[in-house]
């Protein structure tokens, strides 16, 4: 019986069927067009650092004029400069006390800096804030920015009558602070 079974297996294995040899009727897979991607060097991206979306400072758009009293030229139209100066003042420690958009003027409260602060500190132990008037004027498509000490009635709104007599003009220090703020630190957009 084992012989019969082994003979049957050999007979089944040796039968050739022509339909299994002919592969022309089989479906062929489609040919894909390969695109070569240029190789870039491996760059490590640090996802923990958020990219800066805002450019800080206006650099060459702001110029400090060597005049007495000091003035700034902002290379923007007066309406753009009004907005930019307002943003800069709000982002700093200079407090806006009043505005007059029709005259392009800001009234600001500014702490006296440097040597003047030491002199005033001897006169008054409180932090002395002085009110200044920042005016913007159009000049050849650019904007001229000036600062001056506000009048006595404006000073009276922030200081006591004793302090009004000791108010010293640091409008040039304010212009320099505004210059550095606009040139280096202001965040627009």
C-alpha positions as CSV (number, residue, x, y, z in Angstrom):
1,X,0.0,0.0,0.0
2,X,2.8,2.3,0.7
3,X,4.0,1.6,-2.8
4,X,0.8,2.6,-4.3
5,X,0.6,5.9,-2.5
6,X,4.2,6.8,-3.3
7,X,3.6,6.0,-7.0
8,X,0.5,8.3,-6.9
9,X,2.4,11.1,-5.5
10,X,5.1,10.9,-8.1
11,X,2.5,10.7,-10.8
12,X,0.8,13.9,-9.6
13,X,4.0,15.8,-9.3
14,X,5.2,15.1,-12.8
15,X,2.1,16.2,-14.7
16,X,2.8,19.4,-16.4
17,X,-0.1,21.7,-17.1
18,X,0.5,24.4,-19.8
19,X,-1.9,26.9,-18.3
20,X,0.4,27.4,-15.2
21,X,3.4,28.1,-17.4
22,X,2.0,30.8,-19.5
23,X,2.1,34.1,-17.5
24,X,1.2,36.5,-20.4
25,X,-2.4,36.6,-19.3
26,X,-1.5,37.7,-15.7
27,X,-2.0,41.4,-14.7
28,X,1.2,43.4,-14.5
29,X,1.7,46.0,-11.7
30,X,1.9,49.6,-12.9
31,X,5.3,51.3,-13.3
32,X,5.8,54.3,-11.0
33,X,7.7,57.4,-12.0
34,X,10.3,58.1,-9.4
35,X,11.1,61.6,-8.5
36,X,14.6,62.4,-7.2
37,X,14.5,64.6,-4.1
38,X,17.6,66.7,-3.7
39,X,19.4,65.7,-0.5
40,X,19.7,68.4,2.1
41,X,22.1,68.2,5.0
42,X,20.5,67.0,8.2
43,X,19.3,69.9,10.2
44,X,18.3,69.5,13.8
45,X,15.2,71.6,14.6
46,X,14.7,72.6,18.2
47,X,10.9,72.6,18.7
48,X,11.3,73.9,22.3
49,X,12.3,77.4,21.1
50,X,9.5,79.4,19.6
51,X,10.5,81.4,16.5
52,X,10.4,85.2,16.8
53,X,7.4,86.5,14.9
54,X,8.1,90.2,15.5
55,X,11.1,92.1,14.4
56,X,12.4,94.3,17.2
57,X,13.5,97.9,16.6
58,X,13.4,100.2,13.6
59,X,17.2,100.4,13.1
60,X,18.0,102.9,10.3
61,X,14.4,104.2,10.1
62,X,15.1,106.4,13.2
63,X,17.8,109.1,13.3
64,X,19.0,111.2,16.2
65,X,19.8,114.7,15.1
66,X,22.8,116.4,16.6
67,X,21.1,119.7,17.3
68,X,20.2,121.6,20.4
69,X,17.6,120.7,21.6
70,X,17.9,117.1,20.4
71,X,15.3,115.8,17.8
72,X,14.5,112.6,16.1
73,X,13.6,111.9,12.5
74,X,11.4,108.8,11.9
75,X,11.4,107.7,8.3
76,X,7.6,107.1,8.3
77,X,4.6,109.2,7.4
78,X,3.2,111.2,10.3
79,X,0.2,108.8,10.8
80,X,2.5,105.7,10.8
81,X,4.9,107.5,13.2
82,X,2.0,108.5,15.5
83,X,1.1,104.8,15.8
84,X,4.7,103.7,16.2
85,X,5.6,106.2,18.9
86,X,2.4,105.3,20.8
87,X,3.4,101.6,20.6
88,X,6.9,102.4,21.8
89,X,5.7,104.5,24.7
90,X,3.2,101.8,25.8
91,X,6.0,99.2,25.7
92,X,8.3,101.3,27.9
93,X,8.2,102.7,31.4
94,X,7.2,106.1,30.0
95,X,3.6,106.7,30.9
96,X,1.3,108.5,28.5
97,X,-0.8,110.9,30.5
98,X,-2.7,112.6,27.6
99,X,-2.8,112.7,23.8
100,X,-3.9,115.2,21.2
101,X,-4.1,113.3,17.9
102,X,-5.2,116.4,15.9
103,X,-1.9,118.1,17.0
104,X,0.1,114.8,17.0
105,X,1.1,115.4,20.6
106,X,1.7,113.1,23.5
107,X,1.9,114.2,27.1
108,X,4.1,111.8,29.0
109,X,5.3,111.2,32.5
110,X,9.0,110.6,32.5
111,X,11.3,109.9,35.4
112,X,14.4,112.0,35.3
113,X,17.5,109.8,34.6
114,X,21.1,109.9,35.5
115,X,22.8,112.9,37.3
116,X,19.6,114.9,37.3
117,X,17.8,112.1,39.2
118,X,20.5,112.3,41.9
119,X,20.2,116.1,42.2
120,X,16.4,115.9,42.4
121,X,16.7,113.0,44.8
122,X,18.5,115.2,47.2
123,X,15.7,117.8,46.9
124,X,12.8,115.3,47.1
125,X,12.9,111.8,48.4
126,X,9.9,110.7,46.3
127,X,10.4,109.5,42.8
128,X,9.9,112.7,40.8
129,X,8.1,112.3,37.5
130,X,8.0,115.2,35.1
131,X,5.4,115.8,32.4
132,X,6.8,116.4,28.9
133,X,5.2,117.2,25.6
134,X,6.3,115.0,22.7
135,X,5.2,116.6,19.3
136,X,5.4,115.0,15.9
137,X,5.5,117.2,12.8
138,X,5.6,116.2,9.1
139,X,8.9,117.1,7.3
140,X,9.5,116.0,3.7
141,X,7.6,112.8,4.0
142,X,9.4,111.9,7.3
143,X,8.4,112.8,10.8
144,X,10.3,115.1,13.2
145,X,9.9,114.2,16.9
146,X,10.6,116.8,19.6
147,X,10.2,116.8,23.4
148,X,9.8,119.8,25.7
149,X,8.9,120.3,29.3
150,X,5.1,120.7,29.6
151,X,3.7,123.9,31.1
152,X,3.2,124.5,34.9
153,X,-0.5,123.5,34.9
154,X,0.4,120.1,33.4
155,X,3.2,119.7,36.0
156,X,0.7,120.4,38.8
157,X,-1.4,117.4,37.8
158,X,1.4,115.0,38.6
159,X,3.4,116.8,41.3
160,X,2.6,118.7,44.4
161,X,3.2,122.4,44.5
162,X,6.5,121.9,46.3
163,X,7.8,119.7,43.5
164,X,6.8,122.1,40.7
165,X,9.5,124.5,41.8
166,X,12.2,121.8,41.5
167,X,11.2,120.5,38.1
168,X,14.3,120.2,35.9
169,X,14.2,119.8,32.1
170,X,15.5,116.5,30.9
171,X,13.8,116.6,27.5
172,X,17.1,115.7,25.8
173,X,17.3,112.6,28.0
174,X,13.7,111.7,27.0
175,X,14.5,112.1,23.3
176,X,17.6,109.8,23.7
177,X,15.5,107.2,25.6
178,X,12.9,107.4,22.9
179,X,15.6,107.1,20.2
180,X,17.0,103.9,21.8
181,X,13.6,102.5,22.3
182,X,12.5,103.1,18.7
183,X,15.8,101.9,17.2
184,X,16.4,98.8,19.3
185,X,13.4,97.7,21.4
186,X,10.0,98.6,19.9
187,X,7.9,95.6,18.8
188,X,5.8,96.6,15.9
189,X,3.1,94.5,14.2
